[in-house]
Amino acid sequence: MTCAEGITFTATYRLLTALTDPRRFPATTWVQLYHQRWEH
């Protein structure tokens, strides 16, 4: 994942959720949104 500042993270993420349809809720999108949440 690359942040807005250009910093790249290569960690492994585990996502636990009740949203089980991977087409509607792809994990990569949720990881990016979670990261953005903590930037604010």
PDB file of N, CA, C and O in Angstrom:
ATOM      1  N   MET A   1       0.839  -1.153   0.000  1.00  0.00           N
ATOM      2  CA  MET A   1       0.000   0.000   0.000  1.00  0.00           C
ATOM      3  C   MET A   1       0.891   1.224   0.000  1.00  0.00           C
ATOM      4  O   MET A   1       1.907   1.254   0.694  1.00  0.00           O
ATOM      5  N   THR A   2       0.520   2.234  -0.771  1.00  0.00           N
ATOM      6  CA  THR A   2       1.265   3.486  -0.806  1.00  0.00           C
ATOM      7  C   THR A   2       0.383   4.604  -0.274  1.00  0.00           C
ATOM      8  O   THR A   2      -0.737   4.801  -0.745  1.00  0.00           O
ATOM      9  N   CYS A   3       0.893   5.331   0.706  1.00  0.00           N
ATOM     10  CA  CYS A   3       0.154   6.439   1.313  1.00  0.00           C
ATOM     11  C   CYS A   3       0.229   7.684   0.429  1.00  0.00           C
ATOM     12  O   CYS A   3       0.986   7.725  -0.540  1.00  0.00           O
ATOM     13  N   ALA A   4      -0.552   8.677   0.770  1.00  0.00           N
ATOM     14  CA  ALA A   4      -0.580   9.931   0.011  1.00  0.00           C
ATOM     15  C   ALA A   4       0.793  10.598  -0.018  1.00  0.00           C
ATOM     16  O   ALA A   4       1.131  11.276  -0.988  1.00  0.00           O
ATOM     17  N   GLU A   5       1.587  10.410   1.040  1.00  0.00           N
ATOM     18  CA  GLU A   5       2.918  11.017   1.100  1.00  0.00           C
ATOM     19  C   GLU A   5       3.951  10.258   0.282  1.00  0.00           C
ATOM     20  O   GLU A   5       5.098  10.692   0.173  1.00  0.00           O
ATOM     21  N   GLY A   6       3.551   9.122  -0.297  1.00  0.00           N
ATOM     22  CA  GLY A   6       4.464   8.315  -1.087  1.00  0.00           C
ATOM     23  C   GLY A   6       5.148   7.218  -0.293  1.00  0.00           C
ATOM     24  O   GLY A   6       5.956   6.474  -0.849  1.00  0.00           O
ATOM     25  N   ILE A   7       4.846   7.099   0.986  1.00  0.00           N
ATOM     26  CA  ILE A   7       5.424   6.046   1.824  1.00  0.00           C
ATOM     27  C   ILE A   7       4.746   4.725   1.482  1.00  0.00           C
ATOM     28  O   ILE A   7       3.520   4.655   1.394  1.00  0.00           O
ATOM     29  N   THR A   8       5.543   3.679   1.289  1.00  0.00           N
ATOM     30  CA  THR A   8       5.013   2.371   0.931  1.00  0.00           C
ATOM     31  C   THR A   8       5.128   1.418   2.113  1.00  0.00           C
ATOM     32  O   THR A   8       6.182   1.317   2.742  1.00  0.00           O
ATOM     33  N   PHE A   9       4.036   0.721   2.409  1.00  0.00           N
ATOM     34  CA  PHE A   9       4.003  -0.288   3.459  1.00  0.00           C
ATOM     35  C   PHE A   9       3.814  -1.647   2.806  1.00  0.00           C
ATOM     36  O   PHE A   9       3.020  -1.787   1.875  1.00  0.00           O
ATOM     37  N   THR A  10       4.538  -2.647   3.290  1.00  0.00           N
ATOM     38  CA  THR A  10       4.448  -3.988   2.707  1.00  0.00           C
ATOM     39  C   THR A  10       4.051  -5.021   3.757  1.00  0.00           C
ATOM     40  O   THR A  10       4.400  -6.195   3.630  1.00  0.00           O
ATOM     41  N   ALA A  11       3.339  -4.610   4.770  1.00  0.00           N
ATOM     42  CA  ALA A  11       2.922  -5.514   5.837  1.00  0.00           C
ATOM     43  C   ALA A  11       1.780  -6.414   5.375  1.00  0.00           C
ATOM     44  O   ALA A  11       1.130  -6.152   4.363  1.00  0.00           O
ATOM     45  N   THR A  12       1.554  -7.468   6.132  1.00  0.00           N
ATOM     46  CA  THR A  12       0.420  -8.358   5.892  1.00  0.00           C
ATOM     47  C   THR A  12      -0.711  -7.939   6.816  1.00  0.00           C
ATOM     48  O   THR A  12      -0.491  -7.670   7.997  1.00  0.00           O
ATOM     49  N   TYR A  13      -1.916  -7.885   6.279  1.00  0.00           N
ATOM     50  CA  TYR A  13      -3.077  -7.476   7.063  1.00  0.00           C
ATOM     51  C   TYR A  13      -4.055  -8.636   7.180  1.00  0.00           C
ATOM     52  O   TYR A  13      -4.198  -9.437   6.256  1.00  0.00           O
ATOM     53  N   ARG A  14      -4.719  -8.717   8.310  1.00  0.00           N
ATOM     54  CA  ARG A  14      -5.827  -9.663   8.502  1.00  0.00           C
ATOM     55  C   ARG A  14      -7.056  -8.826   8.795  1.00  0.00           C
ATOM     56  O   ARG A  14      -7.033  -7.912   9.619  1.00  0.00           O
ATOM     57  N   LEU A  15      -8.116  -9.160   8.107  1.00  0.00           N
ATOM     58  CA  LEU A  15      -9.338  -8.386   8.233  1.00  0.00           C
ATOM     59  C   LEU A  15     -10.464  -9.280   8.728  1.00  0.00           C
ATOM     60  O   LEU A  15     -10.772 -10.301   8.113  1.00  0.00           O
ATOM     61  N   LEU A  16     -11.078  -8.892   9.842  1.00  0.00           N
ATOM     62  CA  LEU A  16     -12.228  -9.608  10.378  1.00  0.00           C
ATOM     63  C   LEU A  16     -13.452  -8.721  10.184  1.00  0.00           C
ATOM     64  O   LEU A  16     -13.460  -7.565  10.608  1.00  0.00           O
ATOM     65  N   THR A  17     -14.471  -9.257   9.552  1.00  0.00           N
ATOM     66  CA  THR A  17     -15.651  -8.465   9.263  1.00  0.00           C
ATOM     67  C   THR A  17     -16.871  -9.357   9.089  1.00  0.00           C
ATOM     68  O   THR A  17     -16.750 -10.558   8.851  1.00  0.00           O
ATOM     69  N   ALA A  18     -18.037  -8.757   9.209  1.00  0.00           N
ATOM     70  CA  ALA A  18     -19.289  -9.461   8.941  1.00  0.00           C
ATOM     71  C   ALA A  18     -19.709  -9.270   7.483  1.00  0.00           C
ATOM     72  O   ALA A  18     -20.695  -9.858   7.038  1.00  0.00           O
ATOM     73  N   LEU A  19     -18.970  -8.457   6.747  1.00  0.00           N
ATOM     74  CA  LEU A  19     -19.255  -8.208   5.326  1.00  0.00           C
ATOM     75  C   LEU A  19     -18.587  -9.311   4.517  1.00  0.00           C
ATOM     76  O   LEU A  19     -17.385  -9.251   4.262  1.00  0.00           O
ATOM     77  N   THR A  20     -19.349 -10.310   4.114  1.00  0.00           N
ATOM     78  CA  THR A  20     -18.759 -11.536   3.581  1.00  0.00           C
ATOM     79  C   THR A  20     -18.772 -11.663   2.063  1.00  0.00           C
ATOM     80  O   THR A  20     -18.292 -12.668   1.540  1.00  0.00           O
ATOM     81  N   ASP A  21     -19.300 -10.690   1.341  1.00  0.00           N
ATOM     82  CA  ASP A  21     -19.320 -10.775  -0.120  1.00  0.00           C
ATOM     83  C   ASP A  21     -18.066 -10.097  -0.681  1.00  0.00           C
ATOM     84  O   ASP A  21     -18.012  -8.868  -0.723  1.00  0.00           O
ATOM     85  N   PRO A  22     -17.058 -10.862  -1.112  1.00  0.00           N
ATOM     86  CA  PRO A  22     -15.794 -10.259  -1.555  1.00  0.00           C
ATOM     87  C   PRO A  22     -15.923  -9.407  -2.821  1.00  0.00           C
ATOM     88  O   PRO A  22     -15.066  -8.562  -3.079  1.00  0.00           O
ATOM     89  N   ARG A  23     -16.960  -9.611  -3.598  1.00  0.00           N
ATOM     90  CA  ARG A  23     -17.153  -8.764  -4.783  1.00  0.00           C
ATOM     91  C   ARG A  23     -17.661  -7.377  -4.391  1.00  0.00           C
ATOM     92  O   ARG A  23     -17.258  -6.375  -4.983  1.00  0.00           O
ATOM     93  N   ARG A  24     -18.535  -7.320  -3.406  1.00  0.00           N
ATOM     94  CA  ARG A  24     -19.078  -6.030  -2.952  1.00  0.00           C
ATOM     95  C   ARG A  24     -18.140  -5.330  -1.986  1.00  0.00           C
ATOM     96  O   ARG A  24     -18.096  -4.101  -1.944  1.00  0.00           O
ATOM     97  N   PHE A  25     -17.384  -6.107  -1.203  1.00  0.00           N
ATOM     98  CA  PHE A  25     -16.531  -5.564  -0.152  1.00  0.00           C
ATOM     99  C   PHE A  25     -15.133  -6.165  -0.233  1.00  0.00           C
ATOM    100  O   PHE A  25     -14.770  -6.966   0.629  1.00  0.00           O
ATOM    101  N   PRO A  26     -14.335  -5.805  -1.242  1.00  0.00           N
ATOM    102  CA  PRO A  26     -12.989  -6.390  -1.363  1.00  0.00           C
ATOM    103  C   PRO A  26     -12.091  -5.970  -0.186  1.00  0.00           C
ATOM    104  O   PRO A  26     -12.091  -4.810   0.226  1.00  0.00           O
ATOM    105  N   ALA A  27     -11.350  -6.911   0.330  1.00  0.00           N
ATOM    106  CA  ALA A  27     -10.504  -6.666   1.505  1.00  0.00           C
ATOM    107  C   ALA A  27      -9.498  -5.555   1.266  1.00  0.00           C
ATOM    108  O   ALA A  27      -9.227  -4.773   2.177  1.00  0.00           O
ATOM    109  N   THR A  28      -8.941  -5.464   0.073  1.00  0.00           N
ATOM    110  CA  THR A  28      -7.943  -4.414  -0.185  1.00  0.00           C
ATOM    111  C   THR A  28      -8.533  -3.027   0.004  1.00  0.00           C
ATOM    112  O   THR A  28      -7.849  -2.122   0.484  1.00  0.00           O
ATOM    113  N   THR A  29      -9.782  -2.852  -0.365  1.00  0.00           N
ATOM    114  CA  THR A  29     -10.446  -1.556  -0.183  1.00  0.00           C
ATOM    115  C   THR A  29     -10.581  -1.231   1.299  1.00  0.00           C
ATOM    116  O   THR A  29     -10.333  -0.099   1.714  1.00  0.00           O
ATOM    117  N   TRP A  30     -10.975  -2.224   2.101  1.00  0.00           N
ATOM    118  CA  TRP A  30     -11.155  -2.000   3.534  1.00  0.00           C
ATOM    119  C   TRP A  30      -9.837  -1.708   4.229  1.00  0.00           C
ATOM    120  O   TRP A  30      -9.796  -0.894   5.151  1.00  0.00           O
ATOM    121  N   VAL A  31      -8.768  -2.351   3.810  1.00  0.00           N
ATOM    122  CA  VAL A  31      -7.453  -2.072   4.394  1.00  0.00           C
ATOM    123  C   VAL A  31      -7.059  -0.636   4.105  1.00  0.00           C
ATOM    124  O   VAL A  31      -6.562   0.056   4.994  1.00  0.00           O
ATOM    125  N   GLN A  32      -7.270  -0.174   2.884  1.00  0.00           N
ATOM    126  CA  GLN A  32      -6.935   1.212   2.534  1.00  0.00           C
ATOM    127  C   GLN A  32      -7.787   2.203   3.316  1.00  0.00           C
ATOM    128  O   GLN A  32      -7.274   3.212   3.801  1.00  0.00           O
ATOM    129  N   LEU A  33      -9.075   1.928   3.444  1.00  0.00           N
ATOM    130  CA  LEU A  33      -9.957   2.821   4.192  1.00  0.00           C
ATOM    131  C   LEU A  33      -9.588   2.864   5.673  1.00  0.00           C
ATOM    132  O   LEU A  33      -9.639   3.923   6.297  1.00  0.00           O
ATOM    133  N   TYR A  34      -9.222   1.731   6.224  1.00  0.00           N
ATOM    134  CA  TYR A  34      -8.819   1.686   7.631  1.00  0.00           C
ATOM    135  C   TYR A  34      -7.573   2.534   7.851  1.00  0.00           C
ATOM    136  O   TYR A  34      -7.476   3.274   8.829  1.00  0.00           O
ATOM    137  N   HIS A  35      -6.633   2.418   6.940  1.00  0.00           N
ATOM    138  CA  HIS A  35      -5.403   3.208   7.046  1.00  0.00           C
ATOM    139  C   HIS A  35      -5.722   4.699   6.950  1.00  0.00           C
ATOM    140  O   HIS A  35      -5.172   5.494   7.712  1.00  0.00           O
ATOM    141  N   GLN A  36      -6.588   5.084   6.041  1.00  0.00           N
ATOM    142  CA  GLN A  36      -6.968   6.499   5.893  1.00  0.00           C
ATOM    143  C   GLN A  36      -7.646   7.013   7.150  1.00  0.00           C
ATOM    144  O   GLN A  36      -7.446   8.164   7.539  1.00  0.00           O
ATOM    145  N   ARG A  37      -8.438   6.178   7.781  1.00  0.00           N
ATOM    146  CA  ARG A  37      -9.128   6.573   9.008  1.00  0.00           C
ATOM    147  C   ARG A  37      -8.145   7.040  10.058  1.00  0.00           C
ATOM    148  O   ARG A  37      -8.390   8.037  10.738  1.00  0.00           O
ATOM    149  N   TRP A  38      -7.027   6.330  10.201  1.00  0.00           N
ATOM    150  CA  TRP A  38      -6.070   6.667  11.250  1.00  0.00           C
ATOM    151  C   TRP A  38      -5.110   7.758  10.830  1.00  0.00           C
ATOM    152  O   TRP A  38      -4.325   8.219  11.659  1.00  0.00           O
ATOM    153  N   GLU A  39      -5.135   8.193   9.581  1.00  0.00           N
ATOM    154  CA  GLU A  39      -4.300   9.327   9.165  1.00  0.00           C
ATOM    155  C   GLU A  39      -4.878  10.635   9.669  1.00  0.00           C
ATOM    156  O   GLU A  39      -4.137  11.597   9.870  1.00  0.00           O
ATOM    157  N   HIS A  40      -6.186  10.692   9.878  1.00  0.00           N
ATOM    158  CA  HIS A  40      -6.843  11.945  10.279  1.00  0.00           C
ATOM    159  C   HIS A  40      -6.647  12.179  11.705  1.00  0.00           C
ATOM    160  O   HIS A  40      -7.123  13.181  12.238  1.00  0.00           O
TER     161      HIS A  40
END
